[in-house]
Amino acid sequence: MFERIPSRLFWKLLLALLISGALSIVGAYIILRLSGHTPPPANEHLRIGIVPLLPFAPLLSITLAVVVTSAGLAWYLSRPLERLKWALRRAAEGRLDTRVHALMSGRRDEIVDLAEDFDRMATRLQQLQESRRILLHDISHELRSPLSRIQAAIGVLEQDPSQTGIMIDRITRRASASIR
């Protein structure tokens, strides 16, 4: 039904959020350095050359928080779009009974509005398709009656060619009556 592998949108969102989180951490460090405030004291062994690094535990917890939050937000935004993509593919295959709003599990955002619009569109297409089927059935039925009468008249003509004038008049009258 749905893909188990995260979509391209998921990975793009995750990367964008991770980069923004990393830039926030770097920005905070730069602001601390430029403002003259010293970061919390670092252990002596956490140095790169002469530059002391931020303490490892806060940096790790911030990084973990950014990764978890980024993954959650990316999943939250990309998951309903995957469901819409699935529904659009099914509709393109002719399965107009597909509905997607129920799969949005209580969301209240623009993506759900889009799902509701999809459901309305699918319902309308289903109604139009049924109307088309009924119309074609009715047209087919209406054409069969006059055509069968004309075929019967042609059969009489083939059996008795002497009645050609009478039968042609009858065929013409019936064809004209069927058109009106």
URZIDA-V658806 format. One line per field, one symbol per residue. ss: DSSP state (H for helix, E for strand, - for the rest). psi: psi as a letter, one per 30 degrees, with the letter a starting at -180 (. if undefined). A space follows every 50 residues. Layout:
ss=???
psi=???
This chain:
ss=-------HHHHHHHHHHHHHHHHHHHHHHHHHHH------------EE-- EE---HHHHHHHHHHHHHHHHHHHHHHHHHHHHHHHHHHHHH-------- HHHH-----HHHHHHHHHHHHHHHHHHHHHHHHHHHHHHHHHHHHHHHHH HHHHHHHHH-HHHHHHHHHHHHHHHHHHH-
psi=dlkfkkleeeeeeeeeeeeeeeeeeeeeeeeeeeffkklkkllefikjcf jkllkeeeeeeeeeeeeeeeeeeeeeefefeeeeeeeeeeeffgifgkkf efffhgliafeeeeeeeeeeeeeeeeeeeeeeeeeeeeeeeefeeeeeee eeeeeeeeeiffgeeeeeeeeeeeeeefe.
